[in-house]
Amino acid sequence: MNELNTTDILHHLGENDFPFGAVNPPIYQTSIFCYKNFQDFKKAISDEPNNYIYSRGNNPTVNLLEEKIAKLEHGERAKLVSSGISAITNSILAFLKSGDHIVCVKDSYSWTKNLLEKYLPRFGVTHTYVEGTNTQEIIDAVKENTKIIYLESPTTFTFKLQNLKEISNFAKSKNIKTIIDNTWATPIYQNPIDYGIDIVVHSASKYLGGNSDVVAGIIIGKEQDIRHIFQTEFQNIGTVPDPFMAWLILRGIRTLHIRLEKHYENALKIMNFLKQHPKIENVLYPFDPDFPQYELAKKQMKGGSGLMSFKLKTNKIEKVIEFTNRINYFKRAVSWGGYESLIMPYAVTTDNISQELLPLIRIHVGLEDPQLLINDLDEALKII
């Protein structure tokens, strides 16, 4: 567990000796770093994961952010990359070879599924999808050549949870790597490494940045695992984080704990409004007492974020379209995790939508006055 508390990490860790007594960390906007002599130069090149040589590998601004996030996630080391899917891809590829197999939760991020379904088969890697809510289903899906169990808890759009402790215990007994997307809960509300998960990934574009102005990802785990990812996939694929991007995320995480508390508070108010509305079929949010995995949510997480889904009481695409278009304070956009409220109907993702998924609406509850958001939803729901 951490020796420092959250605010110590966010505001003080690694920030004692900035040049000229600067309060904010410098942006080291440089591509290369020089050495005074041959001996120092050679020593650095022989251990690039721990030295500044070329900003494709390490950079002081980037590394400060990595140090903070690693500590927040109770990991030993972190590596910042240029997007959330880059964090996922680097983590998965680093532990696979041709002929290997992955078990993955079915409702995971669409680009994770794209990686499994369209990219990895080119190299002889197969996968099996599972719901993930039953650990035994995951155990039963494992094969002799399974090398990774990939988790996302809660999952995208449906917010299904996995029992992290049970899964990690099983995976360790079979020498299988566990990787989890922890973007929804953030390190403030969930620390999968405490339950034995090996690798944690985040889309830092979401809550870590918090302002919808960066695209980034981060990987956290044990020293040996992050070093392995650095020396294999990261250096070769070259999804390099920019120092200014890292600085923006450093600025954003100063208020992460405060923002998450407000997102959670607002989300509960919106959830309660939607649950009582006659035009809503059901709400999907892990901290709804009626959510099927509510007890597991309370056990594994300290709180929730602003992302939830609900189903409209309609089977007509025209109603879904009209409802979406009538919304004023929820911006129609992908992604989430910024200060603003967003709406994304599942129907915008495909032309061949099932009747089950047609009325599914995902919203991100931002930092606005929750009553303003409730009024907006209430007005739009009149057309259902």
Order of alpha helices (4+ residues) and beta strands (2+ residues): alpha-alpha-alpha-beta-alpha-beta-alpha-beta-alpha-beta-alpha-beta-alpha-beta-beta-alpha-alpha-alpha-beta-alpha-beta-alpha-beta-beta-beta-alpha
